[in-house]
Amino acid sequence: MWWSERRTLVFGLCALALAGCGFAPVYGPQGTAERLQSAVRVQAPDTRTEQLLLQRVEQRIGRGSRYELSYNLTIRRKEMAVAPTNISTRYNLVGTVSYTLRAAGTDTALIKGRTTGFTGYSATDSTIATSAAKRDAHARLATILADRMIARLLAAASDLPE
């Protein structure tokens, strides 16, 4: 009995501390996510992985014209496992995306950042299976990088002009 009362007290104190420091949910009413929802136009993609990155961004925050998001995506493939026959059997894809959010039609950067992520895939004796695994790894990496970029944009959205 005393344990549940103690837990309630601890949660209450934590909530009070968060309220006192100005904590507000990003997706809550009047949250900073509203500033980016359906307000961002992302630069046109050049590769399939960039297309998947753009799709994920638009899934999460929509498409608009108030802000322009430019990015530079780089992906490196690293050999992680080599068989005794000197053939690579496991690869990691390490991706980095540098991004800049600007007000539409301006060159002034409102938010700049960079994030990284990685994923891996196995190479098999089957060319088709290896190709499918590689394609899937690129899709997973695009999702990881887009989600991290969006999280950082939303965290910094409170600094955007109204």
C-alpha positions as CSV (number, residue, x, y, z in Angstrom):
1,M,0.0,0.0,0.0
2,W,2.7,2.5,0.9
3,W,4.6,1.6,-2.2
4,S,1.8,2.8,-4.6
5,E,1.5,6.0,-2.6
6,R,5.2,6.5,-2.8
7,R,5.2,5.9,-6.6
8,T,2.4,8.4,-7.0
9,L,4.4,11.0,-5.0
10,V,7.6,10.4,-7.2
11,F,5.6,10.7,-10.4
12,G,3.9,13.8,-9.2
13,L,7.3,15.4,-8.2
14,C,8.7,14.5,-11.6
15,A,5.8,16.0,-13.4
16,L,6.1,19.2,-11.3
17,A,9.8,19.4,-12.1
18,L,9.2,19.0,-15.8
19,A,6.4,21.6,-15.8
20,G,8.7,24.0,-13.9
21,C,11.5,23.7,-16.5
22,G,9.3,24.6,-19.4
23,F,8.9,21.1,-20.8
24,A,6.1,20.8,-23.3
25,P,5.3,17.8,-25.6
26,V,6.3,18.3,-29.2
27,Y,3.1,16.8,-30.6
28,G,0.8,18.3,-27.9
29,P,-1.5,21.2,-28.3
30,Q,0.6,24.3,-29.4
31,G,3.6,21.9,-29.6
32,T,6.6,22.9,-31.7
33,A,5.7,20.1,-34.2
34,E,2.9,22.3,-35.5
35,R,5.4,24.7,-37.0
36,L,6.7,22.0,-39.3
37,Q,3.6,20.0,-40.0
38,S,2.7,20.4,-43.7
39,A,5.2,23.3,-44.0
40,V,8.4,21.7,-45.4
41,R,9.4,21.2,-49.0
42,V,12.3,18.8,-49.4
43,Q,14.8,19.0,-52.2
44,A,14.3,16.6,-55.1
45,P,16.0,13.2,-54.7
46,D,18.7,11.9,-57.1
47,T,18.9,8.3,-55.9
48,R,16.5,5.6,-54.6
49,T,17.8,6.0,-51.1
50,E,17.2,9.7,-51.2
51,Q,13.7,9.0,-52.5
52,L,13.1,6.8,-49.5
53,L,14.4,9.5,-47.2
54,L,12.1,12.0,-48.8
55,Q,9.1,9.7,-48.5
56,R,9.8,9.1,-44.8
57,V,10.1,12.9,-44.1
58,E,6.8,13.5,-45.9
59,Q,5.2,10.6,-44.0
60,R,6.2,12.1,-40.7
61,I,5.7,15.9,-41.2
62,G,3.9,16.3,-44.5
63,R,4.6,18.5,-47.5
64,G,4.4,22.2,-47.7
65,S,6.0,25.4,-48.9
66,R,6.9,27.6,-45.9
67,Y,10.3,26.0,-45.4
68,E,12.8,24.4,-47.7
69,L,14.9,21.4,-46.5
70,S,18.1,20.7,-48.3
71,Y,20.3,17.7,-47.5
72,N,23.5,15.9,-48.5
73,L,23.3,12.1,-48.1
74,T,26.5,10.0,-48.1
75,I,26.6,6.2,-47.7
76,R,29.7,4.2,-47.2
77,R,29.8,0.4,-47.4
78,K,32.1,-1.4,-45.0
79,E,33.1,-5.0,-45.1
80,M,32.4,-6.6,-41.7
81,A,33.0,-10.3,-42.2
82,V,35.3,-12.1,-44.6
83,A,35.2,-15.8,-45.2
84,P,38.4,-17.9,-45.4
85,T,38.0,-17.8,-49.2
86,N,38.6,-14.0,-48.9
87,I,35.0,-13.2,-49.9
88,S,33.0,-10.7,-47.9
89,T,29.9,-12.1,-46.3
90,R,28.6,-9.2,-44.3
91,Y,28.4,-5.5,-45.0
92,N,27.5,-2.4,-43.0
93,L,26.1,0.7,-44.6
94,V,27.1,3.8,-42.7
95,G,25.0,6.8,-43.7
96,T,25.4,10.5,-42.9
97,V,23.0,13.2,-43.7
98,S,23.8,16.9,-43.4
99,Y,20.7,19.1,-43.6
100,T,19.7,22.7,-43.6
101,L,16.2,24.2,-43.1
102,R,15.6,27.6,-44.6
103,A,12.6,29.8,-45.0
104,A,11.3,29.5,-48.5
105,G,13.0,31.7,-51.0
106,T,15.9,32.7,-48.7
107,D,19.4,31.6,-48.2
108,T,19.4,32.1,-44.4
109,A,19.7,28.8,-42.5
110,L,17.2,28.5,-39.7
111,I,18.3,25.0,-38.6
112,K,21.4,23.1,-39.6
113,G,22.6,19.7,-38.5
114,R,24.1,16.4,-39.2
115,T,23.2,12.9,-38.2
116,T,24.5,9.4,-38.8
117,G,23.2,5.9,-38.7
118,F,24.1,2.4,-39.9
119,T,22.6,-0.9,-40.8
120,G,23.9,-4.1,-42.3
121,Y,23.1,-7.0,-44.6
122,S,24.5,-10.4,-45.4
123,A,25.9,-11.5,-48.8
124,T,24.9,-15.0,-49.8
125,D,25.8,-17.3,-52.7
126,S,22.6,-16.0,-54.4
127,T,23.0,-12.8,-56.3
128,I,19.3,-12.1,-56.1
129,A,19.1,-12.6,-52.4
130,T,22.2,-10.4,-51.8
131,S,20.7,-7.7,-54.1
132,A,17.4,-7.8,-52.2
133,A,19.2,-7.6,-48.8
134,K,21.2,-4.7,-50.0
135,R,18.1,-2.8,-51.2
136,D,16.3,-3.5,-47.9
137,A,19.4,-2.3,-46.0
138,H,19.3,1.0,-47.9
139,A,15.6,1.4,-47.2
140,R,16.2,0.8,-43.4
141,L,19.0,3.3,-43.4
142,A,16.9,5.9,-45.1
143,T,14.2,5.4,-42.5
144,I,16.8,5.6,-39.6
145,L,18.4,8.8,-41.0
146,A,15.0,10.5,-41.8
147,D,13.7,9.7,-38.3
148,R,16.8,11.1,-36.6
149,M,16.8,14.2,-38.8
150,I,13.1,14.9,-38.0
151,A,13.6,14.4,-34.3
152,R,16.4,17.0,-34.3
153,L,14.3,19.4,-36.5
154,L,11.3,19.1,-34.1
155,A,13.6,19.6,-31.1
156,A,14.9,22.8,-32.7
157,A,11.5,24.0,-34.1
158,S,10.8,26.1,-31.0
159,D,13.5,28.5,-32.3
160,L,11.7,29.0,-35.7
161,P,9.9,32.3,-36.3
162,E,6.2,32.1,-35.9
